[in-house]
Amino acid sequence: MPKYSFIAEVADTLAPGEITSARGTLTAPCPEAARKTVESSLRSRGYEATEHITITPK
């Protein structure tokens, strides 16, 4: 499976108004799957992704 890098702007659901960024790499079958995985992972950690998620092949 291909590797992707991501950068996401996220809002902290426990501290409304707090915006930060997250970045990393992951393996996924396609960019759309990578985006869904990033969104799900962020939600599980108490963050909500804004519209600003960049997925690029690594």
PDB file of N, CA, C and O in Angstrom:
ATOM      1  N   MET A   1       0.840  -1.182   0.000  1.00  0.00           N
ATOM      2  CA  MET A   1       0.000   0.000   0.000  1.00  0.00           C
ATOM      3  C   MET A   1       0.888   1.250   0.000  1.00  0.00           C
ATOM      4  O   MET A   1       1.974   1.251   0.580  1.00  0.00           O
ATOM      5  N   PRO A   2       0.418   2.295  -0.649  1.00  0.00           N
ATOM      6  CA  PRO A   2       1.195   3.537  -0.687  1.00  0.00           C
ATOM      7  C   PRO A   2       1.223   4.251   0.665  1.00  0.00           C
ATOM      8  O   PRO A   2       0.325   4.096   1.493  1.00  0.00           O
ATOM      9  N   LYS A   3       2.278   5.034   0.861  1.00  0.00           N
ATOM     10  CA  LYS A   3       2.403   5.855   2.069  1.00  0.00           C
ATOM     11  C   LYS A   3       2.015   7.288   1.714  1.00  0.00           C
ATOM     12  O   LYS A   3       2.272   7.768   0.609  1.00  0.00           O
ATOM     13  N   TYR A   4       1.391   7.956   2.682  1.00  0.00           N
ATOM     14  CA  TYR A   4       0.966   9.347   2.518  1.00  0.00           C
ATOM     15  C   TYR A   4       1.414  10.158   3.721  1.00  0.00           C
ATOM     16  O   TYR A   4       1.498   9.649   4.838  1.00  0.00           O
ATOM     17  N   SER A   5       1.699  11.416   3.475  1.00  0.00           N
ATOM     18  CA  SER A   5       1.949  12.381   4.546  1.00  0.00           C
ATOM     19  C   SER A   5       0.690  13.218   4.690  1.00  0.00           C
ATOM     20  O   SER A   5      -0.039  13.428   3.720  1.00  0.00           O
ATOM     21  N   PHE A   6       0.438  13.693   5.896  1.00  0.00           N
ATOM     22  CA  PHE A   6      -0.716  14.573   6.088  1.00  0.00           C
ATOM     23  C   PHE A   6      -0.365  15.733   6.987  1.00  0.00           C
ATOM     24  O   PHE A   6       0.489  15.628   7.867  1.00  0.00           O
ATOM     25  N   ILE A   7      -1.034  16.831   6.752  1.00  0.00           N
ATOM     26  CA  ILE A   7      -1.020  17.998   7.633  1.00  0.00           C
ATOM     27  C   ILE A   7      -2.476  18.391   7.792  1.00  0.00           C
ATOM     28  O   ILE A   7      -3.188  18.575   6.805  1.00  0.00           O
ATOM     29  N   ALA A   8      -2.913  18.520   9.025  1.00  0.00           N
ATOM     30  CA  ALA A   8      -4.315  18.843   9.281  1.00  0.00           C
ATOM     31  C   ALA A   8      -4.423  19.965  10.298  1.00  0.00           C
ATOM     32  O   ALA A   8      -3.696  19.987  11.291  1.00  0.00           O
ATOM     33  N   GLU A   9      -5.328  20.888  10.048  1.00  0.00           N
ATOM     34  CA  GLU A   9      -5.677  21.904  11.037  1.00  0.00           C
ATOM     35  C   GLU A   9      -6.815  21.303  11.847  1.00  0.00           C
ATOM     36  O   GLU A   9      -7.804  20.831  11.285  1.00  0.00           O
ATOM     37  N   VAL A  10      -6.675  21.320  13.166  1.00  0.00           N
ATOM     38  CA  VAL A  10      -7.672  20.668  14.020  1.00  0.00           C
ATOM     39  C   VAL A  10      -8.151  21.595  15.124  1.00  0.00           C
ATOM     40  O   VAL A  10      -7.427  22.481  15.578  1.00  0.00           O
ATOM     41  N   ALA A  11      -9.378  21.370  15.538  1.00  0.00           N
ATOM     42  CA  ALA A  11      -9.984  22.100  16.649  1.00  0.00           C
ATOM     43  C   ALA A  11     -10.089  21.149  17.837  1.00  0.00           C
ATOM     44  O   ALA A  11     -10.531  20.009  17.690  1.00  0.00           O
ATOM     45  N   ASP A  12      -9.690  21.613  18.996  1.00  0.00           N
ATOM     46  CA  ASP A  12      -9.764  20.822  20.221  1.00  0.00           C
ATOM     47  C   ASP A  12     -11.207  20.842  20.718  1.00  0.00           C
ATOM     48  O   ASP A  12     -11.732  21.905  21.050  1.00  0.00           O
ATOM     49  N   THR A  13     -11.849  19.681  20.772  1.00  0.00           N
ATOM     50  CA  THR A  13     -13.252  19.626  21.191  1.00  0.00           C
ATOM     51  C   THR A  13     -13.413  19.865  22.692  1.00  0.00           C
ATOM     52  O   THR A  13     -14.512  20.187  23.145  1.00  0.00           O
ATOM     53  N   LEU A  14     -12.340  19.713  23.473  1.00  0.00           N
ATOM     54  CA  LEU A  14     -12.419  19.931  24.910  1.00  0.00           C
ATOM     55  C   LEU A  14     -12.115  21.379  25.289  1.00  0.00           C
ATOM     56  O   LEU A  14     -12.418  21.809  26.401  1.00  0.00           O
ATOM     57  N   ALA A  15     -11.523  22.121  24.374  1.00  0.00           N
ATOM     58  CA  ALA A  15     -11.217  23.531  24.614  1.00  0.00           C
ATOM     59  C   ALA A  15     -11.691  24.321  23.396  1.00  0.00           C
ATOM     60  O   ALA A  15     -10.898  24.633  22.508  1.00  0.00           O
ATOM     61  N   PRO A  16     -12.975  24.642  23.356  1.00  0.00           N
ATOM     62  CA  PRO A  16     -13.518  25.348  22.187  1.00  0.00           C
ATOM     63  C   PRO A  16     -12.709  26.592  21.843  1.00  0.00           C
ATOM     64  O   PRO A  16     -12.297  27.351  22.720  1.00  0.00           O
ATOM     65  N   GLY A  17     -12.494  26.777  20.559  1.00  0.00           N
ATOM     66  CA  GLY A  17     -11.736  27.925  20.092  1.00  0.00           C
ATOM     67  C   GLY A  17     -10.248  27.643  19.904  1.00  0.00           C
ATOM     68  O   GLY A  17      -9.543  28.431  19.272  1.00  0.00           O
ATOM     69  N   GLU A  18      -9.765  26.526  20.447  1.00  0.00           N
ATOM     70  CA  GLU A  18      -8.355  26.161  20.295  1.00  0.00           C
ATOM     71  C   GLU A  18      -8.152  25.478  18.943  1.00  0.00           C
ATOM     72  O   GLU A  18      -8.772  24.455  18.654  1.00  0.00           O
ATOM     73  N   ILE A  19      -7.286  26.051  18.129  1.00  0.00           N
ATOM     74  CA  ILE A  19      -6.954  25.473  16.831  1.00  0.00           C
ATOM     75  C   ILE A  19      -5.467  25.152  16.833  1.00  0.00           C
ATOM     76  O   ILE A  19      -4.647  25.978  17.235  1.00  0.00           O
ATOM     77  N   THR A  20      -5.127  23.972  16.392  1.00  0.00           N
ATOM     78  CA  THR A  20      -3.733  23.554  16.308  1.00  0.00           C
ATOM     79  C   THR A  20      -3.548  22.749  15.035  1.00  0.00           C
ATOM     80  O   THR A  20      -4.480  22.633  14.239  1.00  0.00           O
ATOM     81  N   SER A  21      -2.380  22.200  14.833  1.00  0.00           N
ATOM     82  CA  SER A  21      -2.170  21.392  13.634  1.00  0.00           C
ATOM     83  C   SER A  21      -1.588  20.047  14.024  1.00  0.00           C
ATOM     84  O   SER A  21      -0.963  19.896  15.074  1.00  0.00           O
ATOM     85  N   ALA A  22      -1.808  19.083  13.158  1.00  0.00           N
ATOM     86  CA  ALA A  22      -1.283  17.736  13.342  1.00  0.00           C
ATOM     87  C   ALA A  22      -0.648  17.319  12.029  1.00  0.00           C
ATOM     88  O   ALA A  22      -1.126  17.684  10.955  1.00  0.00           O
ATOM     89  N   ARG A  23       0.422  16.561  12.118  1.00  0.00           N
ATOM     90  CA  ARG A  23       1.062  16.073  10.910  1.00  0.00           C
ATOM     91  C   ARG A  23       1.607  14.682  11.166  1.00  0.00           C
ATOM     92  O   ARG A  23       1.875  14.306  12.308  1.00  0.00           O
ATOM     93  N   GLY A  24       1.766  13.927  10.101  1.00  0.00           N
ATOM     94  CA  GLY A  24       2.290  12.576  10.243  1.00  0.00           C
ATOM     95  C   GLY A  24       2.275  11.840   8.925  1.00  0.00           C
ATOM     96  O   GLY A  24       2.075  12.436   7.866  1.00  0.00           O
ATOM     97  N   THR A  25       2.488  10.542   8.999  1.00  0.00           N
ATOM     98  CA  THR A  25       2.455   9.682   7.820  1.00  0.00           C
ATOM     99  C   THR A  25       1.572   8.476   8.118  1.00  0.00           C
ATOM    100  O   THR A  25       1.378   8.100   9.274  1.00  0.00           O
ATOM    101  N   LEU A  26       1.053   7.889   7.075  1.00  0.00           N
ATOM    102  CA  LEU A  26       0.245   6.691   7.217  1.00  0.00           C
ATOM    103  C   LEU A  26       0.241   5.921   5.905  1.00  0.00           C
ATOM    104  O   LEU A  26       0.615   6.450   4.858  1.00  0.00           O
ATOM    105  N   THR A  27      -0.181   4.681   5.977  1.00  0.00           N
ATOM    106  CA  THR A  27      -0.313   3.823   4.807  1.00  0.00           C
ATOM    107  C   THR A  27      -1.800   3.646   4.541  1.00  0.00           C
ATOM    108  O   THR A  27      -2.572   3.355   5.454  1.00  0.00           O
ATOM    109  N   ALA A  28      -2.194   3.824   3.289  1.00  0.00           N
ATOM    110  CA  ALA A  28      -3.609   3.695   2.920  1.00  0.00           C
ATOM    111  C   ALA A  28      -3.687   3.320   1.439  1.00  0.00           C
ATOM    112  O   ALA A  28      -2.747   3.572   0.685  1.00  0.00           O
ATOM    113  N   PRO A  29      -4.802   2.720   1.021  1.00  0.00           N
ATOM    114  CA  PRO A  29      -4.931   2.320  -0.380  1.00  0.00           C
ATOM    115  C   PRO A  29      -5.069   3.489  -1.356  1.00  0.00           C
ATOM    116  O   PRO A  29      -4.725   3.354  -2.530  1.00  0.00           O
ATOM    117  N   CYS A  30      -5.576   4.650  -0.878  1.00  0.00           N
ATOM    118  CA  CYS A  30      -5.764   5.806  -1.761  1.00  0.00           C
ATOM    119  C   CYS A  30      -5.848   7.068  -0.897  1.00  0.00           C
ATOM    120  O   CYS A  30      -6.039   6.971   0.315  1.00  0.00           O
ATOM    121  N   PRO A  31      -5.708   8.250  -1.508  1.00  0.00           N
ATOM    122  CA  PRO A  31      -5.767   9.493  -0.724  1.00  0.00           C
ATOM    123  C   PRO A  31      -7.074   9.681   0.043  1.00  0.00           C
ATOM    124  O   PRO A  31      -7.066  10.203   1.158  1.00  0.00           O
ATOM    125  N   GLU A  32      -8.194   9.263  -0.542  1.00  0.00           N
ATOM    126  CA  GLU A  32      -9.482   9.417   0.141  1.00  0.00           C
ATOM    127  C   GLU A  32      -9.528   8.568   1.409  1.00  0.00           C
ATOM    128  O   GLU A  32     -10.041   9.007   2.439  1.00  0.00           O
ATOM    129  N   ALA A  33      -8.993   7.361   1.331  1.00  0.00           N
ATOM    130  CA  ALA A  33      -8.954   6.491   2.514  1.00  0.00           C
ATOM    131  C   ALA A  33      -8.017   7.076   3.571  1.00  0.00           C
ATOM    132  O   ALA A  33      -8.294   6.990   4.767  1.00  0.00           O
ATOM    133  N   ALA A  34      -6.921   7.663   3.130  1.00  0.00           N
ATOM    134  CA  ALA A  34      -5.992   8.294   4.070  1.00  0.00           C
ATOM    135  C   ALA A  34      -6.690   9.431   4.806  1.00  0.00           C
ATOM    136  O   ALA A  34      -6.547   9.563   6.022  1.00  0.00           O
ATOM    137  N   ARG A  35      -7.444  10.255   4.077  1.00  0.00           N
ATOM    138  CA  ARG A  35      -8.167  11.375   4.691  1.00  0.00           C
ATOM    139  C   ARG A  35      -9.168  10.868   5.734  1.00  0.00           C
ATOM    140  O   ARG A  35      -9.252  11.420   6.830  1.00  0.00           O
ATOM    141  N   LYS A  36      -9.920   9.826   5.398  1.00  0.00           N
ATOM    142  CA  LYS A  36     -10.901   9.286   6.346  1.00  0.00           C
ATOM    143  C   LYS A  36     -10.224   8.725   7.591  1.00  0.00           C
ATOM    144  O   LYS A  36     -10.733   8.872   8.702  1.00  0.00           O
ATOM    145  N   THR A  37      -9.075   8.082   7.399  1.00  0.00           N
ATOM    146  CA  THR A  37      -8.333   7.536   8.529  1.00  0.00           C
ATOM    147  C   THR A  37      -7.829   8.650   9.434  1.00  0.00           C
ATOM    148  O   THR A  37      -7.919   8.543  10.657  1.00  0.00           O
ATOM    149  N   VAL A  38      -7.303   9.713   8.849  1.00  0.00           N
ATOM    150  CA  VAL A  38      -6.822  10.855   9.634  1.00  0.00           C
ATOM    151  C   VAL A  38      -7.980  11.465  10.419  1.00  0.00           C
ATOM    152  O   VAL A  38      -7.843  11.718  11.616  1.00  0.00           O
ATOM    153  N   GLU A  39      -9.113  11.705   9.769  1.00  0.00           N
ATOM    154  CA  GLU A  39     -10.267  12.293  10.448  1.00  0.00           C
ATOM    155  C   GLU A  39     -10.726  11.422  11.616  1.00  0.00           C
ATOM    156  O   GLU A  39     -11.002  11.936  12.700  1.00  0.00           O
ATOM    157  N   SER A  40     -10.808  10.121  11.405  1.00  0.00           N
ATOM    158  CA  SER A  40     -11.241   9.200  12.453  1.00  0.00           C
ATOM    159  C   SER A  40     -10.249   9.181  13.618  1.00  0.00           C
ATOM    160  O   SER A  40     -10.650   9.191  14.782  1.00  0.00           O
ATOM    161  N   SER A  41      -8.979   9.154  13.303  1.00  0.00           N
ATOM    162  CA  SER A  41      -7.948   9.133  14.334  1.00  0.00           C
ATOM    163  C   SER A  41      -7.978  10.412  15.169  1.00  0.00           C
ATOM    164  O   SER A  41      -7.863  10.360  16.393  1.00  0.00           O
ATOM    165  N   LEU A  42      -8.130  11.545  14.514  1.00  0.00           N
ATOM    166  CA  LEU A  42      -8.191  12.812  15.242  1.00  0.00           C
ATOM    167  C   LEU A  42      -9.403  12.860  16.164  1.00  0.00           C
ATOM    168  O   LEU A  42      -9.292  13.280  17.315  1.00  0.00           O
ATOM    169  N   ARG A  43     -10.567  12.428  15.658  1.00  0.00           N
ATOM    170  CA  ARG A  43     -11.784  12.417  16.493  1.00  0.00           C
ATOM    171  C   ARG A  43     -11.591  11.545  17.727  1.00  0.00           C
ATOM    172  O   ARG A  43     -12.032  11.906  18.818  1.00  0.00           O
ATOM    173  N   SER A  44     -10.934  10.398  17.563  1.00  0.00           N
ATOM    174  CA  SER A  44     -10.741   9.486  18.697  1.00  0.00           C
ATOM    175  C   SER A  44      -9.830  10.091  19.759  1.00  0.00           C
ATOM    176  O   SER A  44      -9.816   9.630  20.900  1.00  0.00           O
ATOM    177  N   ARG A  45      -9.070  11.122  19.391  1.00  0.00           N
ATOM    178  CA  ARG A  45      -8.166  11.789  20.326  1.00  0.00           C
ATOM    179  C   ARG A  45      -8.732  13.117  20.850  1.00  0.00           C
ATOM    180  O   ARG A  45      -8.030  13.869  21.526  1.00  0.00           O
ATOM    181  N   GLY A  46      -9.982  13.396  20.539  1.00  0.00           N
ATOM    182  CA  GLY A  46     -10.622  14.601  21.058  1.00  0.00           C
ATOM    183  C   GLY A  46     -10.461  15.828  20.186  1.00  0.00           C
ATOM    184  O   GLY A  46     -10.631  16.953  20.656  1.00  0.00           O
ATOM    185  N   TYR A  47     -10.132  15.621  18.905  1.00  0.00           N
ATOM    186  CA  TYR A  47      -9.982  16.734  17.972  1.00  0.00           C
ATOM    187  C   TYR A  47     -10.959  16.578  16.826  1.00  0.00           C
ATOM    188  O   TYR A  47     -11.364  15.467  16.484  1.00  0.00           O
ATOM    189  N   GLU A  48     -11.330  17.685  16.244  1.00  0.00           N
ATOM    190  CA  GLU A  48     -12.194  17.679  15.062  1.00  0.00           C
ATOM    191  C   GLU A  48     -11.426  18.363  13.940  1.00  0.00           C
ATOM    192  O   GLU A  48     -10.986  19.504  14.080  1.00  0.00           O
ATOM    193  N   ALA A  49     -11.271  17.656  12.829  1.00  0.00           N
ATOM    194  CA  ALA A  49     -10.540  18.221  11.703  1.00  0.00           C
ATOM    195  C   ALA A  49     -11.351  19.339  11.063  1.00  0.00           C
ATOM    196  O   ALA A  49     -12.566  19.225  10.895  1.00  0.00           O
ATOM    197  N   THR A  50     -10.668  20.414  10.710  1.00  0.00           N
ATOM    198  CA  THR A  50     -11.314  21.477   9.950  1.00  0.00           C
ATOM    199  C   THR A  50     -11.267  21.042   8.483  1.00  0.00           C
ATOM    200  O   THR A  50     -10.906  19.904   8.185  1.00  0.00           O
ATOM    201  N   GLU A  51     -11.619  21.914   7.600  1.00  0.00           N
ATOM    202  CA  GLU A  51     -11.573  21.595   6.171  1.00  0.00           C
ATOM    203  C   GLU A  51     -10.153  21.551   5.631  1.00  0.00           C
ATOM    204  O   GLU A  51      -9.938  21.151   4.487  1.00  0.00           O
ATOM    205  N   HIS A  52      -9.182  21.955   6.438  1.00  0.00           N
ATOM    206  CA  HIS A  52      -7.809  22.068   5.966  1.00  0.00           C
ATOM    207  C   HIS A  52      -6.997  20.819   6.282  1.00  0.00           C
ATOM    208  O   HIS A  52      -6.245  20.783   7.256  1.00  0.00           O
ATOM    209  N   ILE A  53      -7.158  19.793   5.445  1.00  0.00           N
ATOM    210  CA  ILE A  53      -6.355  18.579   5.548  1.00  0.00           C
ATOM    211  C   ILE A  53      -5.661  18.393   4.215  1.00  0.00           C
ATOM    212  O   ILE A  53      -6.310  18.346   3.170  1.00  0.00           O
ATOM    213  N   THR A  54      -4.334  18.286   4.251  1.00  0.00           N
ATOM    214  CA  THR A  54      -3.566  18.071   3.038  1.00  0.00           C
ATOM    215  C   THR A  54      -2.962  16.680   3.089  1.00  0.00           C
ATOM    216  O   THR A  54      -2.242  16.338   4.027  1.00  0.00           O
ATOM    217  N   ILE A  55      -3.262  15.874   2.068  1.00  0.00           N
ATOM    218  CA  ILE A  55      -2.727  14.524   1.941  1.00  0.00           C
ATOM    219  C   ILE A  55      -1.824  14.517   0.717  1.00  0.00           C
ATOM    220  O   ILE A  55      -2.247  14.906  -0.371  1.00  0.00           O
ATOM    221  N   THR A  56      -0.573  14.074   0.893  1.00  0.00           N
ATOM    222  CA  THR A  56       0.356  14.003  -0.243  1.00  0.00           C
ATOM    223  C   THR A  56       1.060  12.657  -0.248  1.00  0.00           C
ATOM    224  O   THR A  56       1.352  12.108   0.814  1.00  0.00           O
ATOM    225  N   PRO A  57       1.338  12.113  -1.440  1.00  0.00           N
ATOM    226  CA  PRO A  57       2.091  10.849  -1.513  1.00  0.00           C
ATOM    227  C   PRO A  57       3.489  11.036  -0.929  1.00  0.00           C
ATOM    228  O   PRO A  57       4.097  12.097  -1.064  1.00  0.00           O
ATOM    229  N   LYS A  58       3.970  10.018  -0.298  1.00  0.00           N
ATOM    230  CA  LYS A  58       5.309  10.099   0.307  1.00  0.00           C
ATOM    231  C   LYS A  58       6.305   9.371  -0.558  1.00  0.00           C
ATOM    232  O   LYS A  58       7.490   9.321  -0.227  1.00  0.00           O
TER     233      LYS A  58
END
